[in-house]
Amino acid sequence: MKLLTIYTRYSGLLGRKSMGLALLLLIVAGMPSCKKSYLDVVPDNVATIDNAFANRNEAEKYLFTLYSYLPQEGHPDKNPAFSGGDEAWTYWPMTEDFFYLDPYNIARGNQNRADPYMNYWDGYDGKSLWQGIRACNTFLDNLDKVTDLQPYVKARWVAEAKFLKAYFHWYLFRMYGPIPIMDKNISITAPPEEVKVYRQPADSVVNYIARLLDDAAAGDDNTGLPSVITSASTELGRVTKVAALAIKARVLVTGASPLFNGNNDFAGLKANNGKLLFNPQYDATKWARAAAACKVAIDAAAAAGLKLYYFTPGITAVDDVTKVEMNIRNSVCEKWNSELIWGLTSSGNPTFWLQEYAIPQLDPNNINLDLKGKLAPPLKMAELFYTKNGVPIEEDKTWDYANRFKLRTTTSADAGMQNGYQTVGLHFDRERRFYADMAFDGSTWFMKNGTYNVQSKLEQYSGKKQSRLYSITGYYTKKIVNWNLVFSSTNVTLESYPWPVMRLSDLYLLYAEALNESGNSAAALPYLNQVRARAGLKSVESSWTNFSTNPAKYTSVSGLRDIIRQERGIEMAFEGSRFWDLRRWKTAPQVLSAPIYGWDILQSSYEDYNRRVLLYSPRFVAPRDYFWPIKEYNLQVNPNLVQNSGW
């Protein structure tokens, strides 16, 4: 493990100074030791900086520290989109008492401005994204000092630093809305007023991030980012040209979405210099620009050999139904598969905890307490998935929606469920992504070393056995557990995988959305249908025409919008997309304030267990909860940083 210590003087844009503060930055997996946040860092120990860029080896260490600022999105307690949303619920109040339980307060509507939860502005999990931006600027300002660096290597490193600087700005923008743009570090001799920066309008931030990503993606394999990573043993996880283009597409789709495009909820929010931070006028050209960016990224992905993942079982014999299920699960969990555009990895194995939190006890003869099963999808997630005919359960004219909570007995024809078991009608005749993503009492769980039965009523081995570490809803997140996980009563061996920040199906769905919103609905359908086909479903046209009570729904922009949003919610379920999608679509107040239901997990009989119970009534207050609050202390130090609306 390589270490780099950088001694710096901080002249904070929030008005604070810290002399001689040392940052210990760990390669890729490392975490900065300082938890305080400043909007700028100015290195004034010239000898130390010169040493960091004295030669290629030292500069490469510095480059790797830039990656260390990336949040651990594959850790369930460190990604706000996991436990800060409504995809997975847990018991409350928590019996654990650790800082990383903050996101559970966000999900329940308990965010605050005095000491905000998951505050990546000032520092969370040892990471301040402003520090990451400062480190990128320092790297770019000093790389010319390296004399033994080949031009093509320098070009790639510059592109990586620009990408990471753009990504850190992007992460902050999604969380806080309009933010200051820190393209350069402020001089150590700057007057106090120059240090007190202003937030910039949302459109300006989006355009800045897009320009940086354009710069990062410019050039070819010899003059910039590689199209693909060729050195698998040393470089997997580093940025590629396709990743830069795909993240740009995501940024522009977000900027074109209702939260940032013609949103009057924030019409009165101004910076202290009088600039409007949100443009209240809708601009249709933003969608056209986003669609064009998506197409460029898709073409680059195809040229690089990326394609939708399809499961190849190898020596393991599986039936066609299981193959479709594994198409879904392994598109996330198989390391560096054909669909992955950019994955985050580290020696800290961030998906280790994710998998242990997701999987319940599967074997009554090998109870292992490391299998916690506490990431519990609520009932609303079970109802989100389509029927086997590829339409919503409330629209399928052949599916018994009215009796979905009544008990039925399974037969051998019910794939994904145990034969002769009783469960509710909701679990019958659903699409394969439902059985791939979620497990429940009476379902089966396919793993590389065998198929297990989930039985989670009171006193059963998969159910609640203690005061903590159990599913509060009776559901389990199967999708994010690698099929290579092996356990005994004393040991768990699992294969960690890079967390998919962007995969190809995500990009296809973003493109379909942008096409539909820019008036090209017909062109959106082929991309939707490719994603559906991999899941074993017929086309949108066929499914709605033959099975929906609203057969013409897909022929209008508004109808196809609803279809795309549900398709996206299903395909990207349990990957942290829903948290941000509901916000950018401005549907969060309705969806995230809906009651959280589960099954009555404290019951032992079929009838009593399969009874819907209210677990929590969360609240999403609009417009307040669309964005994180800026910590009150920061506003006192720098009055030019206005607070977000509602806080």
C-alpha positions as CSV (number, residue, x, y, z in Angstrom):
1,M,0.0,0.0,0.0
2,K,1.4,3.3,-1.1
3,L,1.1,6.3,1.1
4,L,1.4,10.0,0.4
5,T,1.5,12.7,3.0
6,I,0.9,16.2,1.9
7,Y,1.5,19.1,4.2
8,T,-0.7,22.1,3.3
9,R,-2.0,25.4,4.5
10,Y,-5.7,25.8,4.2
11,S,-7.2,29.2,3.4
12,G,-10.8,28.2,3.6
13,L,-13.5,29.8,1.5
14,L,-15.6,29.5,4.6
15,G,-13.2,31.8,6.4
16,R,-11.3,29.2,8.5
17,K,-7.6,28.6,8.5
18,S,-5.6,25.6,9.6
19,M,-1.8,25.8,9.6
20,G,0.4,22.9,8.8
21,L,-2.5,20.4,8.7
22,A,-1.4,17.0,7.3
23,L,-3.5,14.9,5.0
24,L,-2.7,11.2,4.9
25,L,-4.1,10.1,1.5
26,L,-4.3,6.3,0.8
27,I,-4.1,5.0,-2.7
28,V,-7.6,4.4,-4.1
29,A,-9.0,2.8,-0.9
30,G,-7.6,5.5,1.4
31,M,-9.4,8.1,3.4
32,P,-8.2,11.6,4.2
33,S,-7.4,12.0,7.8
34,C,-9.0,15.5,8.1
35,K,-12.7,15.6,8.5
36,K,-13.1,19.4,8.4
37,S,-14.1,20.9,5.0
38,Y,-13.0,24.0,3.3
39,L,-13.9,25.1,-0.2
40,D,-10.2,25.7,-1.1
41,V,-6.8,24.4,-0.2
42,V,-3.7,26.4,-1.0
43,P,-0.4,24.6,-0.6
44,D,2.3,27.0,0.7
45,N,4.9,24.4,1.6
46,V,6.5,24.6,-1.8
47,A,9.2,22.1,-1.0
48,T,6.6,19.4,-0.1
49,I,4.6,20.0,-3.3
50,D,7.8,20.0,-5.3
51,N,8.7,16.7,-3.8
52,A,5.3,15.3,-4.7
53,F,5.9,16.1,-8.3
54,A,9.6,15.4,-8.4
55,N,9.3,12.4,-10.7
56,R,6.8,10.1,-12.3
57,N,6.5,7.7,-9.4
58,E,5.7,10.4,-6.9
59,A,3.2,12.1,-9.2
60,E,1.5,8.8,-9.8
61,K,1.0,8.4,-6.1
62,Y,-0.6,11.8,-6.0
63,L,-2.9,10.8,-8.9
64,F,-4.1,7.8,-7.0
65,T,-4.9,9.9,-4.0
66,L,-7.4,11.7,-6.1
67,Y,-9.4,8.5,-6.5
68,S,-9.4,8.1,-2.7
69,Y,-11.9,11.0,-2.4
70,L,-14.6,9.0,-4.2
71,P,-17.4,8.1,-1.8
72,Q,-17.8,4.4,-1.1
73,E,-21.1,4.0,-3.0
74,G,-21.0,0.2,-2.6
75,H,-21.3,0.5,1.1
76,P,-24.9,0.6,2.3
77,D,-24.2,3.1,5.1
78,K,-22.1,5.4,3.1
79,N,-24.2,5.9,0.0
80,P,-27.1,8.3,0.6
81,A,-29.0,6.7,-2.1
82,F,-29.2,3.4,-0.3
83,S,-30.5,3.7,3.3
84,G,-31.4,7.4,2.8
85,G,-34.2,6.4,0.5
86,D,-37.1,4.0,0.4
87,E,-35.8,1.1,-1.6
88,A,-34.6,-0.7,1.6
89,W,-35.9,-0.1,5.1
90,T,-34.7,-1.3,8.5
91,Y,-35.9,-1.5,12.0
92,W,-36.2,1.7,14.2
93,P,-34.9,2.8,16.5
94,M,-31.5,1.4,15.7
95,T,-29.8,-0.6,18.4
96,E,-26.4,0.2,16.8
97,D,-24.8,3.6,17.7
98,F,-22.4,4.5,14.9
99,F,-22.0,7.6,12.8
100,Y,-22.7,5.7,9.6
101,L,-26.3,5.2,10.6
102,D,-27.0,8.8,9.6
103,P,-28.7,8.0,6.3
104,Y,-31.5,6.2,8.1
105,N,-32.5,9.6,9.6
106,I,-32.6,11.1,6.1
107,A,-35.1,8.4,5.0
108,R,-37.4,9.2,7.9
109,G,-37.4,13.0,7.2
110,N,-35.1,13.9,10.1
111,Q,-32.4,15.8,8.2
112,N,-31.2,19.0,9.9
113,R,-29.2,22.2,9.2
114,A,-27.2,22.4,12.4
115,D,-25.2,19.2,11.7
116,P,-26.5,17.7,8.5
117,Y,-26.4,13.9,8.0
118,M,-24.1,12.5,5.4
119,N,-22.5,15.9,5.0
120,Y,-20.0,15.4,2.1
121,W,-19.6,19.2,1.9
122,D,-17.8,19.4,5.2
123,G,-16.7,15.7,5.4
124,Y,-18.4,12.4,5.8
125,D,-16.7,9.0,6.1
126,G,-13.4,11.0,6.2
127,K,-14.1,12.5,2.8
128,S,-14.8,16.1,1.9
129,L,-15.5,16.5,-1.8
130,W,-14.2,20.0,-1.7
131,Q,-10.9,18.6,-0.5
132,G,-11.0,16.2,-3.5
133,I,-11.6,19.2,-5.9
134,R,-8.7,21.1,-4.3
135,A,-6.4,18.1,-4.7
136,C,-7.4,17.8,-8.4
137,N,-6.5,21.5,-8.9
138,T,-3.2,21.0,-7.1
139,F,-2.4,18.1,-9.3
140,L,-3.2,19.9,-12.5
141,D,-1.3,23.0,-11.5
142,N,1.9,21.0,-10.7
143,L,2.0,18.2,-13.2
144,D,4.3,20.2,-15.6
145,K,7.0,19.9,-12.9
146,V,7.4,16.2,-13.7
147,T,10.3,15.9,-16.2
148,D,10.3,12.2,-16.7
149,L,6.7,11.8,-17.9
150,Q,5.9,10.7,-21.4
151,P,3.4,13.0,-23.2
152,Y,0.8,10.3,-23.7
153,V,0.9,9.4,-19.9
154,K,0.7,13.1,-19.0
155,A,-2.3,13.5,-21.3
156,R,-4.1,10.6,-19.7
157,W,-3.4,11.8,-16.1
158,V,-4.6,15.3,-16.9
159,A,-7.8,13.8,-18.3
160,E,-8.3,11.6,-15.2
161,A,-7.9,14.6,-12.9
162,K,-10.3,16.7,-14.9
163,F,-12.8,13.8,-14.8
164,L,-12.5,13.5,-11.1
165,K,-12.8,17.2,-10.5
166,A,-16.0,17.2,-12.6
167,Y,-17.3,14.2,-10.8
168,F,-16.8,15.7,-7.4
169,H,-18.6,18.9,-8.5
170,W,-21.4,16.7,-9.9
171,Y,-21.7,14.7,-6.6
172,L,-22.0,18.0,-4.7
173,F,-24.4,19.4,-7.2
174,R,-26.8,16.5,-6.9
175,M,-26.8,16.8,-3.2
176,Y,-26.8,20.6,-2.6
177,G,-28.1,22.0,-5.9
178,P,-26.3,25.2,-7.2
179,I,-22.8,25.2,-5.7
180,P,-19.6,27.3,-6.0
181,I,-17.5,26.4,-9.0
182,M,-13.9,25.9,-7.9
183,D,-11.9,25.6,-11.2
184,K,-8.8,27.0,-9.6
185,N,-7.4,27.1,-6.1
186,I,-7.5,30.5,-4.5
187,S,-4.1,32.2,-4.0
188,I,-2.7,32.3,-0.4
189,T,-2.5,36.1,-0.8
190,A,-6.1,36.5,-1.8
191,P,-8.1,39.1,0.2
192,P,-10.9,37.9,2.5
193,E,-13.6,39.0,0.2
194,E,-12.2,36.8,-2.6
195,V,-12.3,33.8,-0.3
196,K,-16.0,34.3,0.3
197,V,-17.3,32.7,-2.8
198,Y,-20.9,32.6,-4.2
199,R,-23.0,29.7,-5.3
200,Q,-23.4,29.7,-9.1
201,P,-26.7,29.2,-11.0
202,A,-27.7,25.6,-11.7
203,D,-27.3,25.9,-15.4
204,S,-23.8,27.3,-15.0
205,V,-22.8,24.4,-12.8
206,V,-24.2,21.9,-15.3
207,N,-22.4,23.5,-18.2
208,Y,-19.1,23.7,-16.3
209,I,-19.2,20.0,-15.4
210,A,-20.1,19.1,-19.0
211,R,-17.2,21.1,-20.3
212,L,-14.8,19.5,-17.9
213,L,-16.0,16.0,-19.0
214,D,-15.7,17.0,-22.7
215,D,-12.1,18.0,-21.9
216,A,-11.5,14.7,-20.2
217,A,-13.0,12.7,-23.1
218,A,-11.1,14.5,-25.8
219,G,-8.4,12.8,-27.7
220,D,-7.8,9.1,-28.4
221,D,-6.1,6.3,-26.6
222,N,-2.7,7.9,-27.3
223,T,-3.7,11.4,-26.3
224,G,-6.1,11.1,-23.4
225,L,-8.3,8.5,-21.6
226,P,-8.3,5.0,-22.9
227,S,-11.4,3.6,-24.4
228,V,-11.0,0.4,-22.4
229,I,-8.7,-0.7,-19.6
230,T,-6.1,-3.1,-21.0
231,S,-4.0,-3.8,-17.9
232,A,-6.6,-5.6,-15.8
233,S,-4.1,-6.4,-13.0
234,T,-3.2,-2.8,-12.2
235,E,-5.7,-0.4,-13.7
236,L,-9.3,-1.7,-13.4
237,G,-11.4,1.0,-11.8
238,R,-9.6,3.9,-13.4
239,V,-11.5,6.2,-15.7
240,T,-12.1,5.6,-19.4
241,K,-13.3,7.7,-22.2
242,V,-16.6,5.9,-22.2
243,A,-17.1,6.6,-18.5
244,A,-16.5,10.3,-19.0
245,L,-19.0,10.4,-21.9
246,A,-21.6,8.4,-19.9
247,I,-21.3,10.6,-16.8
248,K,-21.7,13.6,-19.0
249,A,-24.9,12.1,-20.4
250,R,-26.2,11.6,-16.8
251,V,-25.3,15.1,-15.8
252,L,-27.2,16.6,-18.8
253,V,-30.2,14.4,-18.4
254,T,-30.4,15.6,-14.8
255,G,-30.0,19.2,-15.8
256,A,-32.9,18.7,-18.3
257,S,-35.2,17.1,-15.7
258,P,-38.0,18.9,-13.9
259,L,-36.0,19.6,-10.8
260,F,-33.6,21.9,-12.8
261,N,-35.6,22.7,-15.9
262,G,-38.5,25.2,-15.4
263,N,-38.8,24.6,-11.7
264,N,-40.7,27.4,-10.0
265,D,-40.3,25.9,-6.5
266,F,-36.9,27.7,-6.3
267,A,-37.8,30.8,-8.3
268,G,-36.9,33.1,-5.4
269,L,-33.6,31.5,-4.5
270,K,-30.8,34.0,-5.3
271,A,-27.2,34.2,-4.5
272,N,-26.1,37.2,-2.4
273,N,-24.9,38.9,-5.5
274,G,-28.4,38.9,-6.9
275,K,-28.1,36.0,-9.4
276,L,-31.0,33.6,-9.7
277,L,-29.8,30.2,-8.9
278,F,-32.6,28.4,-10.8
279,N,-34.0,29.4,-14.2
280,P,-37.8,29.1,-13.8
281,Q,-38.2,28.9,-17.6
282,Y,-38.5,25.5,-19.2
283,D,-36.0,24.9,-22.0
284,A,-36.8,22.0,-24.3
285,T,-33.4,22.2,-25.9
286,K,-31.8,20.8,-22.8
287,W,-33.5,17.4,-23.5
288,A,-32.2,17.5,-27.1
289,R,-28.7,18.2,-25.8
290,A,-29.0,15.4,-23.3
291,A,-30.2,13.0,-26.0
292,A,-27.2,13.8,-28.2
293,A,-24.8,13.3,-25.3
294,C,-26.4,9.9,-24.5
295,K,-26.0,8.8,-28.1
296,V,-22.4,9.8,-28.2
297,A,-21.8,7.7,-25.1
298,I,-23.7,4.7,-26.4
299,D,-21.7,4.8,-29.7
300,A,-18.4,5.0,-27.8
301,A,-19.5,2.1,-25.6
302,A,-20.3,0.0,-28.6
303,A,-17.0,0.9,-30.2
304,A,-15.2,-0.2,-27.0
305,G,-17.0,-3.6,-27.1
306,L,-19.4,-3.0,-24.3
307,K,-22.8,-4.8,-24.5
308,L,-25.7,-5.8,-22.3
309,Y,-24.7,-8.7,-20.1
310,Y,-26.1,-12.2,-20.7
311,F,-25.3,-15.0,-18.2
312,T,-23.1,-17.9,-19.3
313,P,-23.4,-20.6,-16.7
314,G,-20.2,-22.5,-17.6
315,I,-20.2,-25.9,-16.0
316,T,-23.2,-25.1,-13.8
317,A,-26.3,-26.5,-15.4
318,V,-29.2,-24.1,-15.1
319,D,-32.6,-23.9,-16.8
320,D,-33.8,-21.0,-19.1
321,V,-35.7,-19.3,-16.3
322,T,-32.6,-19.2,-14.0
323,K,-30.5,-17.9,-16.9
324,V,-32.8,-14.9,-17.2
325,E,-32.6,-14.3,-13.5
326,M,-28.9,-14.4,-13.6
327,N,-28.8,-12.0,-16.5
328,I,-30.1,-9.5,-14.0
329,R,-28.1,-10.4,-10.9
330,N,-24.8,-10.8,-12.6
331,S,-25.1,-7.6,-14.6
332,V,-24.4,-6.0,-11.3
333,C,-22.4,-8.7,-9.3
334,E,-20.1,-10.2,-11.9
335,K,-16.8,-8.4,-11.7
336,W,-15.9,-6.3,-14.8
337,N,-18.6,-7.8,-16.9
338,S,-19.4,-6.7,-20.5
339,E,-22.0,-4.1,-19.4
340,L,-20.0,-2.2,-16.8
341,I,-19.0,1.3,-18.0
342,W,-17.5,2.5,-14.7
343,G,-17.1,0.6,-11.4
344,L,-15.7,1.7,-8.1
345,T,-13.5,-0.7,-6.3
346,S,-11.0,-0.6,-3.5
347,S,-9.0,-2.9,-1.2
348,G,-11.6,-2.1,1.5
349,N,-14.1,-4.3,-0.3
350,P,-17.1,-1.8,-0.1
351,T,-19.6,-4.4,-1.3
352,F,-18.6,-6.8,1.5
353,W,-21.0,-5.1,3.9
354,L,-23.6,-4.6,1.3
355,Q,-23.9,-8.3,0.6
356,E,-23.8,-9.3,4.3
357,Y,-26.6,-6.8,5.0
358,A,-28.7,-8.1,2.1
359,I,-28.6,-11.9,2.5
360,P,-30.6,-13.7,5.1
361,Q,-30.0,-17.1,6.7
362,L,-30.5,-19.6,3.9
363,D,-29.6,-23.0,5.5
364,P,-31.2,-24.2,8.7
365,N,-28.2,-26.5,9.2
366,N,-25.6,-23.6,8.9
367,I,-26.8,-20.6,10.8
368,N,-24.2,-17.9,10.4
369,L,-24.8,-14.6,12.2
370,D,-22.8,-12.6,9.6
371,L,-25.7,-13.1,7.2
372,K,-27.8,-10.2,8.5
373,G,-30.6,-9.7,5.9
374,K,-31.4,-6.3,7.3
375,L,-31.6,-4.4,4.0
376,A,-35.3,-4.9,3.7
377,P,-37.3,-3.7,0.6
378,P,-40.8,-2.4,1.6
379,L,-44.0,-3.7,0.0
380,K,-44.0,-0.8,-2.4
381,M,-40.9,-2.2,-4.1
382,A,-42.6,-5.6,-4.6
383,E,-45.6,-3.9,-6.2
384,L,-43.3,-1.9,-8.6
385,F,-42.3,-4.8,-10.8
386,Y,-44.3,-5.9,-13.8
387,T,-46.4,-9.0,-14.2
388,K,-45.0,-11.8,-16.3
389,N,-46.6,-10.0,-19.3
390,G,-44.4,-7.0,-18.9
391,V,-47.0,-4.4,-17.8
392,P,-47.8,-2.9,-14.3
393,I,-49.8,-5.1,-12.0
394,E,-52.6,-2.6,-11.8
395,E,-52.8,-2.5,-15.6
396,D,-52.6,-6.2,-16.6
397,K,-56.1,-7.2,-17.5
398,T,-55.2,-10.9,-17.0
399,W,-53.7,-10.5,-13.5
400,D,-55.8,-10.6,-10.3
401,Y,-54.9,-7.2,-8.8
402,A,-57.8,-7.0,-6.4
403,N,-56.8,-10.3,-4.7
404,R,-53.1,-9.7,-4.6
405,F,-53.0,-10.0,-0.8
406,K,-54.9,-13.2,-0.6
407,L,-53.1,-16.5,0.0
408,R,-52.4,-19.0,-2.7
409,T,-50.6,-22.3,-2.8
410,T,-47.6,-22.7,-5.1
411,T,-47.1,-25.5,-7.6
412,S,-44.1,-26.9,-9.4
413,A,-44.9,-24.5,-12.3
414,D,-44.3,-21.4,-10.2
415,A,-40.6,-20.8,-10.9
416,G,-38.7,-18.9,-8.1
417,M,-41.0,-20.3,-5.4
418,Q,-41.1,-23.4,-3.2
419,N,-43.5,-26.1,-4.3
420,G,-46.6,-26.5,-2.0
421,Y,-45.9,-23.3,-0.1
422,Q,-48.5,-20.6,0.7
423,T,-47.9,-17.0,-0.1
424,V,-49.8,-14.0,-1.3
425,G,-51.0,-13.6,-4.9
426,L,-48.7,-10.6,-5.2
427,H,-45.8,-13.1,-5.6
428,F,-47.3,-15.1,-8.5
429,D,-46.9,-14.6,-12.2
430,R,-44.4,-11.7,-12.0
431,E,-41.6,-10.8,-14.3
432,R,-38.2,-12.5,-13.8
433,R,-36.6,-9.3,-12.4
434,F,-38.9,-9.5,-9.4
435,Y,-37.5,-12.9,-8.5
436,A,-34.0,-11.9,-9.4
437,D,-34.1,-8.8,-7.2
438,M,-36.1,-9.8,-4.2
439,A,-36.6,-12.8,-1.9
440,F,-39.5,-13.5,0.4
441,D,-41.0,-16.2,2.6
442,G,-41.6,-19.1,0.2
443,S,-39.2,-18.0,-2.5
444,T,-36.0,-19.7,-3.6
445,W,-32.5,-18.3,-3.8
446,F,-30.1,-19.7,-6.5
447,M,-26.4,-19.6,-5.7
448,K,-23.5,-21.2,-7.5
449,N,-23.3,-24.0,-4.9
450,G,-27.0,-24.8,-4.9
451,T,-30.6,-23.5,-4.5
452,Y,-31.8,-22.5,-1.1
453,N,-35.3,-21.9,0.3
454,V,-36.2,-18.7,2.2
455,Q,-38.5,-19.3,5.1
456,S,-38.9,-16.3,7.3
457,K,-42.0,-16.6,9.5
458,L,-41.5,-16.4,13.2
459,E,-39.0,-19.0,14.5
460,Q,-38.1,-20.0,11.0
461,Y,-34.4,-19.9,10.1
462,S,-34.6,-16.9,7.7
463,G,-36.9,-14.9,10.0
464,K,-36.4,-12.7,13.0
465,K,-34.4,-14.4,15.7
466,Q,-33.0,-11.6,17.8
467,S,-33.5,-7.8,18.6
468,R,-31.4,-6.7,15.6
469,L,-30.1,-7.7,12.2
470,Y,-33.3,-9.0,10.5
471,S,-35.6,-8.0,7.8
472,I,-38.3,-5.6,9.1
473,T,-40.5,-6.1,6.0
474,G,-40.1,-9.8,5.2
475,Y,-38.3,-9.1,1.9
476,Y,-34.6,-9.4,1.1
477,T,-32.4,-7.7,-1.6
478,K,-31.2,-10.7,-3.6
479,K,-30.0,-8.7,-6.6
480,I,-26.9,-7.3,-4.9
481,V,-25.6,-10.6,-3.6
482,N,-22.9,-12.2,-5.7
483,W,-23.8,-15.8,-6.5
484,N,-20.3,-16.9,-5.5
485,L,-21.0,-16.3,-1.8
486,V,-20.4,-19.4,0.3
487,F,-21.1,-19.8,4.0
488,S,-20.9,-22.3,6.8
489,S,-21.9,-22.0,10.5
490,T,-18.5,-20.5,11.2
491,N,-17.4,-18.7,8.0
492,V,-18.5,-16.6,5.1
493,T,-16.6,-16.3,1.9
494,L,-17.8,-13.8,-0.6
495,E,-16.6,-12.2,-3.8
496,S,-16.7,-8.4,-3.7
497,Y,-17.4,-6.7,-6.9
498,P,-16.9,-3.2,-8.2
499,W,-19.9,-1.0,-7.5
500,P,-21.5,-0.1,-10.9
501,V,-21.7,3.7,-10.9
502,M,-22.8,3.4,-14.6
503,R,-23.7,0.4,-16.6
504,L,-25.0,0.1,-20.1
505,S,-28.7,-0.5,-19.4
506,D,-28.7,2.6,-17.3
507,L,-27.3,4.6,-20.2
508,Y,-29.9,3.1,-22.6
509,L,-32.8,4.1,-20.3
510,L,-31.4,7.6,-19.9
511,Y,-31.3,7.9,-23.7
512,A,-34.8,6.6,-24.0
513,E,-36.0,9.2,-21.5
514,A,-34.2,12.0,-23.3
515,L,-35.5,10.9,-26.7
516,N,-39.1,10.8,-25.5
517,E,-38.8,14.2,-23.8
518,S,-37.3,15.8,-26.9
519,G,-40.1,14.6,-29.1
520,N,-38.6,11.4,-30.5
521,S,-40.7,8.8,-28.7
522,A,-40.6,6.2,-31.4
523,A,-36.8,6.3,-31.4
524,A,-36.8,5.6,-27.6
525,L,-38.6,2.2,-27.9
526,P,-35.8,0.1,-29.3
527,Y,-33.6,1.0,-26.3
528,L,-36.3,0.2,-23.8
529,N,-37.0,-3.1,-25.6
530,Q,-33.3,-4.2,-25.5
531,V,-33.4,-3.8,-21.7
532,R,-36.7,-5.7,-21.5
533,A,-35.6,-8.5,-23.8
534,R,-32.6,-9.2,-21.6
535,A,-35.2,-9.6,-18.7
536,G,-37.2,-12.0,-20.8
537,L,-40.0,-9.6,-21.7
538,K,-41.7,-8.8,-24.9
539,S,-41.5,-5.3,-26.4
540,V,-43.4,-2.4,-25.0
541,E,-45.6,-2.3,-28.1
542,S,-46.5,-6.0,-27.8
543,S,-47.0,-6.0,-24.0
544,W,-49.2,-2.9,-23.8
545,T,-51.2,-3.8,-26.9
546,N,-52.0,-7.3,-25.7
547,F,-52.2,-7.1,-21.9
548,S,-52.7,-3.5,-20.7
549,T,-56.0,-1.9,-19.8
550,N,-54.5,1.2,-21.5
551,P,-53.1,-0.3,-24.7
552,A,-52.3,3.0,-26.4
553,K,-50.3,4.3,-23.4
554,Y,-46.9,4.1,-25.1
555,T,-48.1,6.2,-28.1
556,S,-48.1,9.5,-26.2
557,V,-45.2,11.4,-24.6
558,S,-46.8,11.4,-21.2
559,G,-47.8,7.7,-21.3
560,L,-44.3,6.7,-22.5
561,R,-42.8,8.9,-19.8
562,D,-44.6,6.8,-17.2
563,I,-43.5,3.6,-18.8
564,I,-39.9,4.7,-19.0
565,R,-39.9,5.9,-15.4
566,Q,-41.3,2.5,-14.2
567,E,-38.9,0.6,-16.4
568,R,-36.0,2.6,-14.9
569,G,-37.3,2.0,-11.4
570,I,-37.4,-1.8,-12.0
571,E,-34.2,-2.2,-14.0
572,M,-32.1,0.0,-11.7
573,A,-33.8,-1.2,-8.4
574,F,-31.4,-1.4,-5.4
575,E,-28.6,0.3,-7.2
576,G,-29.1,3.7,-5.7
577,S,-30.7,5.3,-8.8
578,R,-34.2,5.6,-7.4
579,F,-33.1,8.1,-4.7
580,W,-31.9,10.6,-7.3
581,D,-34.5,9.8,-10.0
582,L,-37.5,10.6,-7.7
583,R,-35.9,13.9,-6.9
584,R,-35.0,15.0,-10.4
585,W,-38.5,14.0,-11.6
586,K,-40.1,15.9,-8.8
587,T,-42.2,12.9,-7.8
588,A,-40.4,12.5,-4.4
589,P,-43.0,14.3,-2.3
590,Q,-45.7,11.8,-3.3
591,V,-43.6,8.7,-3.4
592,L,-41.3,9.2,-0.5
593,S,-44.1,10.3,1.8
594,A,-46.1,7.2,1.1
595,P,-46.4,4.8,4.0
596,I,-43.9,2.0,4.4
597,Y,-45.6,-1.4,4.6
598,G,-44.2,-4.9,5.2
599,W,-45.5,-8.3,6.3
600,D,-46.2,-9.2,9.9
601,I,-42.9,-10.9,10.6
602,L,-43.7,-11.7,14.3
603,Q,-46.3,-14.3,13.2
604,S,-45.8,-18.0,12.6
605,S,-48.9,-19.0,10.6
606,Y,-49.4,-18.4,6.8
607,E,-52.5,-16.3,7.5
608,D,-51.1,-14.1,10.2
609,Y,-47.6,-13.6,8.6
610,N,-49.0,-12.6,5.3
611,R,-50.9,-9.7,6.7
612,R,-49.8,-6.2,5.6
613,V,-48.7,-4.0,8.5
614,L,-47.7,-0.3,8.6
615,L,-44.1,0.1,9.6
616,Y,-43.5,3.9,9.2
617,S,-45.0,7.0,7.8
618,P,-42.1,9.0,6.4
619,R,-42.3,12.6,5.2
620,F,-40.6,14.3,2.3
621,V,-41.1,18.1,2.7
622,A,-41.0,20.0,-0.6
623,P,-39.0,22.0,-1.6
624,R,-36.9,21.6,1.5
625,D,-35.9,17.9,1.1
626,Y,-34.8,18.0,-2.5
627,F,-31.4,19.2,-1.4
628,W,-29.1,18.9,1.6
629,P,-28.9,22.0,3.8
630,I,-25.6,23.8,4.0
631,K,-24.4,23.6,7.6
632,E,-25.4,26.8,9.5
633,Y,-21.9,27.4,10.7
634,N,-20.7,27.7,7.1
635,L,-23.2,30.4,6.4
636,Q,-22.1,32.3,9.4
637,V,-18.5,32.2,8.3
638,N,-19.3,33.0,4.7
639,P,-22.5,34.9,4.4
640,N,-22.3,34.8,0.6
641,L,-23.3,31.1,0.8
642,V,-27.1,31.4,0.9
643,Q,-29.1,28.5,2.4
644,N,-31.3,26.1,0.3
645,S,-35.0,26.8,0.3
646,G,-36.9,25.4,3.3
647,W,-33.9,25.2,5.6
